[in-house]
């Protein structure tokens, strides 16, 4: 015999509660007593109730879905962050729809419209393409990670301290010149702090240094070409010097390391490399790469918790919107 699906009416008949009370248990459990919640929960287990997620979404409009927009997946930092964000499902029960924006503003706007059409309850944004002001105008809970965040909530790393830590360890290695290569960030982008922290440490402690601003491109192939050019420029300028190089992330640090190994068959003693992220590639590189560790697992956890804070507030009978965006720095 085919076993029929258990309905709200079946649960009501079993417990003696009304169907309205059963509905409130699923949609607004705090509106009924803890004792009655336990009675209904026991009944669900006994009756082997299987929740119809689609019916629940149609009833209350809550999908328990969150949209995530990342710039790309070839950068190990983004793929590692995405892995930790998705793994929060086990704790919070929210599912994720993920899009890679690839630095195209119109495409990202289409993605957001698609996510809104699917009734996603909030967004986590790692891409830099759309301004926080534009994002805030969608009037949906949003948390950004490591990008401009004036008008929306965010979770970021203490990039300034990270830049100082990178300069410190290179300085202790006895380098003649300390170099930091990075993109041309405006000062309102968190990663700019890496440049500023590195530079301030070198100036304060009298270390010879250079900041090399580069557009590394938007793909692995472009990164490879540009970092090979960067290495050639460094070799021509400092052929007899011991050089400490702070790369903007572990992916780029690994590409630089590979360029050196392809050229020399080894990592020359006169070069010291530091990356930034502590993403898996730093440990899996041919020679493990020293790196300034972002707490990627904690950033992901904080971002989801901060998003749910906004989502859950909206579910209250009298929600109180945030008076100002919350910015957390780890």
N, C-alpha and C positions, 0 to 999 in steps of 0.2 A: 504494500500500500504506500502511496505517496503521502509523506507527512506535510500537512498544510502549515503555512507560515503563521506564527503566533502574532495576533493583532493586539492593539490597545484594548479592544473589547475583551479579549481573552484574559489579559492581565488584570483588567478592572473586575471581571467576574471572579477571578481567583483571589484577589486581595480584598474585595469588597469596597474598593475606592471607585470614584467616578472616572470616566474616560478623561475628563478635564484635568483631574489630579494626576493621572498617568502622563498626560501631555506635559503638564508643568514639571514633572520629574525630569523629563528629557530636555525641555527647553529653558527652564528656570528653576533648577533644583533647590536653590536657597529659599524659594517661596513656600516650601513645605518643611515640616519638622524633620529633624535628623532621624527620629524614630520611624517615621513613615517612609523616609528615603531607604532605610535599611530593610523595611518590609517589602518594598517594591523591588529592591535589588535582589533579595532572596528569591522572590517570585520569578524574576527574570532568569535566574540560574536554574531553578527547578523546571520552568517551562521551556528551557533551552531557547530563549528568545534571541533571534538574529536581527540586529537593527538594520532597517532599510535606510541607508544613508541618503539616497536620492530623495526619498519621501520626506526625510527630515529637512533637507536643504530647501525643498519646495515649501515646507510648512513655515520655517522661520527665517529663511534667507541666509543662514549661516553655513558656510561651506567648509570651515576649518582649513581653508587653503590660503597660502601665502605665496606671493610672487617674488622671485629673485631675479635681478638683472645684474649680470657681471660683464666686464669688458670682453673677456675671452677665456678659453680654457687651457691655452698652451702655457700660460704663466703658472708656475707651480703654486704660487701663493693663492691664486684664485681657486684653483682646483682643490687645494687643501682646505681653504675656508669654506667652500661649498660642501665638501664632505662633512665638515663639522656642523654646519647649519642643518643639513639634512638629517644628521644623526640625532638632533634634538627631538625628532618625532617620537622616539620611545618615551621621552619624559613629558612632552606637552601635547602630543596627538595631532599636531598641525602638519599638513602635507605641503609640498612645495612644487610650484611650476617655475621652471628655470629657463631664462632666455639669455643668450650671449649677444650683447649689443654691437660689438665690433666698431665702436666709436661713430656710429651713424645716428644722428639725432632723430631723423624722421622714422627710422626703423624702430628706435626705442619708444617713440611716442605710439607707434602702432602696437608694440608689445604691451604697453601699459593699457591701451584701450582694450586689447584682447583680454588682459588680466581682469580689468574691471567688468567686462562682459561676463566673465566666468564667476563673478561675485567673490573674488578673492578679498579677504578681510584686511590685508595689509601688504606692504611692499618692503623688501630689503634691497637697497641699491648700493652696488659697489662701483658701477661705472661713473665716469666723470662727465658724461656728455651733456646732460640736462642740468640746469642750475637748480639749486635747492629752492629758490623762489618759485620756479615753474613746477617743481615736484609738489610743493605745498599747496598749489592751487587745485590739485586733484582731490583734496579734502578726504583723504584716506590715511589711516595710520602708516607712517613711514619711518624707517630707521636706515641711515646711511652708514657705511663703513669706509674709513680712510679716504674721504673726499670732502669737497666744500659743503658746509652744513649749516649755514646761517639760519635758515628758515625751517629746518626739520631736525628731528632727534638724530643722534649719532653715537657711535662707539668708535674710538680711535686709539692708536698707540701713542705713547709719549715719544714721538719721533725725534724731538730735540735731544732728549737724553740718549736715545739710540745713536744719534750722530756723534755725540760726545764719547760714548762707549767705544764706537768703532775707531775714532781717532786715538783714544787712549791706548787700545791694544796694539795699534800700528806703531804708535810712538814708543811703546815698550819693546818693540821688536828691533829697535835701533835703525830705523829707516832714515835715509838722507832727505827724502821728499815724500810728503803724504799727499795723495791725490784722491779726490772724490768725483766720480762721474755720475751725472744724473740728468734728468730731463729738465726743461725750463718751466718749473712750477711757479705759479703766482703764490704770494705769501699766505693766501687763505686756504691753500691745499695742505692738509696735514703733513704730507711727505716733504714739504719745503723745510720742515723742522730738522730733517736729517742733514740738509745742506747747512743750515744755520748753526746747528749744534757742532758739526764737524769743524766749521770755520771758526766759531768762537773759541773752541778748545785750542786749535792751532795758534790763533792770535794771542790768546791769553798765556800760552806756554812757550811762545817763541819758536814754533816749528815751521819750517819752510813747507808751504803747501800750495796746491792749485785746485780750483774747482773747474771741472771740464763739463760744460753743458752740451748735451748731445740729444738729438732725436734718434732714438734707437729703432724706430719703426714699430709696426703693428703686427708683426709675425715673427716666427722663429728664424725664417730665412733672412729677413731684414735685420733682425738683431745680430745674427751671425756676421753679416757683412759689416755692419757699423762697429761692432766690438773688435773685429779684426783690424779695422782702420784705427780704432782707439789705441790698440796695442802697438801698432806701427808708429803712431805719433809719440807715444810714451817712450818707445825704444830709441827713436831718433833724438828726442830731447834729453834723455837721461841714460845714455848708453853705458855709462860707468857707475851709475848710482844704485844704491839699494832703495827700491821703490815700494811703498805701501799703498795699495789701491783699495779703496772702499767703494764697492759697487752698490747700486741702488736696491738690488734684490738678489736672492739666491739663484734665480734662473740666469740672470746676466753674469753673476759671479762664476757660475758653472761654465757658461759659454767662453768667458775669458780664460778660465783654467784649461779648457779643451783647446783653445787657440794656442796657448803656450805649449801644451803637450804635443800637439801636432807639429809645432815648429822645432821643439827641442828634444822631444821624446821623454820629457820630464818637466817638473816645475823647477825652474832655476832658483837657486838659493837666494838670489838678490831680489826676488819678488815675494811680497806678502799680500795675500788677498783676504778681504773680509766682505761677507755678504750681509743681507738683511732679510729676515723673515723666520728663519729656522724651519723652512718648508722641507719636505722629504728629500728634495734634490741635494741639499747641503750634506746630508748623511750618505746619500747614494752615489755621490760623485766619485770619479776614479780615485781622487785624493779627497777625503772629507774636508769640507770647507768651513773655516771659522765663520760664524754668523752672529749677528745681533738678533736674539730671539724675540719675535712677537709672540704673545700668548694667543695663538690663533684659536685654540679650543675655547678659551675664556672669552675672546672677542665674539665668537659665534654665539656662545651661550648668553652673554650680556645683550647682544643685539636682538635675539629672539625674545628674551625676557622683557626688554624695553618695548618691543613691538606689542607683545601681549598685554602689557600694562595699558597701552592705548586702546587696544581692541576690547579688552574686558571693561574698560571704563565706558565705552560706547554701548555696551550691553545693559548698563544699569538704567533704571527707570528715569533717573535724573542725572545724566552724565555731566561731569565737570571737565571740560576741555582743559588741556595744559595751558597755563598762563604764558609759558615760554618753552621753546624746545629744550630738551634735556640732552646734555653733551657729556658722555662718560669717556674718561681717558685712562687707559691701563698702562 
